[in-house]
Amino acid sequence: MRVPSQIRAMKQLQALWQGSLDLGNAFWTWAIVGGLIVNLTTSILFIGLMTFDLPWLALLVGYGCSLPYNFVALVGVWRSSARYQGPSLHAELARGVTAILMVALSVT
């Protein structure tokens, strides 16, 4: 039986939150690629909605979608780093880069 993609995505998101994803997947897929996609998309929508003079909707879309994603990605990378069996420098760099990136993406 084939598992629907929505269920697979939710299981991945749950694994990210719990920190059970490997660090490479959590960092590169969820924090870097996913973070850039989510934040770029919500920024474009924010600007578009502002041009139509819809500031409250722009605020809701621009920050209401990106902030929770950034928080989950940061927590997921942080927890995956704690379980990482490789060099501790890699885990610390992943934590630091993710924290800086998520803060920067959240305030812009």
N, C-alpha and C positions, 0 to 999 in steps of 0.2 A: 504494500500500500504506500502510495506517495504522500509525503507530508506537504501540505500547502506551504507556499513560500512565506506567507504571513506568520504561520506558526514557527517556521524555521527562524525567521527574523526575530521574533519575540524570544525564542530560546537563546539566540545569540546575544540579544540585549540583556536578558537575565544573566547569562554567563559573564557578560562584561561587567555588570553591576556587582556581581559576586566576586569578581576578580579571578574567575576560573579560566578565562581565556589566556592563551600564552601571551607574553608581553609584546612580541612582535605584532601579533594580530590586534591586540588592544591599542597599541600605540599607532601603528601605521594605518590600519584600516579605520578604526573608530575615531581616534583623536586627530590624526593628520588629514586623511582623505575625507572622512565623514564630517569632521569639524569644518574644513574649508567649504565643502559642498553646502552644508546646512547654513553656515554663516554668510556665505556669498549669496545664496538664494534669498535668505531673509533680509539681507541688506538691500538687494535689488527690489524686493517687494516693498520694503520700508520706504525707499526713495520714490517708487512708483505711487504708493498710496499717499505720500506727502504731496506729490504734485497734483493729486486730485483733492487736496485739502481734507484729508481724512486722518488727522494726527492720532486719534485714539486707536483707530484700527491699525495704523502704521506701527504704533508703539506695541500693541498686542502681538502683531505678526512679527515685528522686528526683534523684540526681546522675549516675548512669551513663548516662542519656539526655540530660539537659539540658546537662551540661558539654561533651560532645563537640559538640553542636549549637552552643552558644554560641561555642566556639573556632572552628569552621568559619565561622560567620557573621562573627565578628570578622576573621578572616584574609581572608575574601572581600571585605568592605567595605574593609579596609585596602589590599588589592591593587587593587580597582576604583578607589579614590581615587587611587592612584598613576598610573593611566591616564586619569584624568578630564581632559577638555580644557577644561572651563569654569573659572569663578572658583576660585582655589585656596582661598578661604575656605570654599566649599561642601565641598570635599574634606576640609579640616581639621576642619570641624564634624561631618561624617559620621563621621570617625575618632574624634573625641573623644566624641561622643554614644554611638556604638556601644560603645566601650571602657567607658564609665561604665555603660551599660545592661547589658552582658554581665557585668561584674563584680558589679553589684548583683543581677542575677537569679541569678548563680551562688552567691552567699553567702546568699541567702534561701531 
